[in-house]
């Protein structure tokens, strides 16, 4: 399996409470770090799966199980991808 990195942006959320973060963790999003910027809440996932599509589909299902809606999927930030390659030799 490969670890796939991507970001899920949550719909209609401007912040995330501790209870909501716990619900996401309990729903299977323990491989994501959630945060927010400019009123947008997102989770950066590092999900192991056989394909990127499977990784994204399973993450979306976990987010929905926690009671949230996904607005969109975003690729990893290219600046950080470049830094990862330079520092640790992988994107």
N, C-alpha and C positions, 0 to 999 in steps of 0.2 A: 504494500500500500504506500501511497504517496501522501505527504502532508500538503494540503492546498490552503493558500492564504487568500482571503477575500473579506470584504466588508458588507454587512447588511445594515441598511438604514431603516429604522423603524418609522412607521407612518404615525402621524398625529401625536408625536411625543416631543416635548421640549426639554424634559429632564426625566431622570429615573430615580425612584426611591429605593431604599435598601430592600424593602419587601419585594419590589418588582425585580430587582437584581437577583434576589434569592430565588424567585420564581423562575427566572431564566436559567439560573444555575441548575436548579432541581429538574428542569425540563430537558436537560442534556447539553446546555450551552456552557459546559465547564471548560471548553476549549476556546472560549472567546473572552475578550476584554471589552467591556462596554464603557462608553464615554459619550461626551457630547461637546458640540462646538456650535456657536451661533444659533442655538435653539434646535439643533438637529441631534438626535440620539442614534448611535450606531454601535455595532459590535464588530470587532476585528476578530475573525475566526482563523484558527490554524487547525483544520479538520483533516483527519486521515480518512482516505477513501480511495477506491480504485480509479475514480475519475473526478474531475472538477465538477461536472454536472451532478454526480451523486453526492458530493460533499455539500454543494449548495442546496440541493433539494432536501437533504437531511437536516441541514441547519435551519432552513425555512420552516420545515415541519416542527422542529423543536421550539422555535420562536413562537409559532402559532399555538403550540400546545401550552405555552406559558401565558397565552391570552393576548398576544400582540400581533400586529400586521406588519409585514415587510413592505416598505415603499419601493425599494430598489436594491440591486446588488451592484457593488462597485469593486473594481480590481484593486489590488494593493497599490499604495502610493509609489510611483516610480522612483521618487527620490530615496525613499527608504529601501526599496528593492536594490538600488545601486549601492547604498551604504551596506546592506547585508552582504552583497557580493564582495565588496572591498574588505569588510571586517571579518566575515566568517566563511567566505568562499561559496555562498549559495544565495539564491534569490528566494 
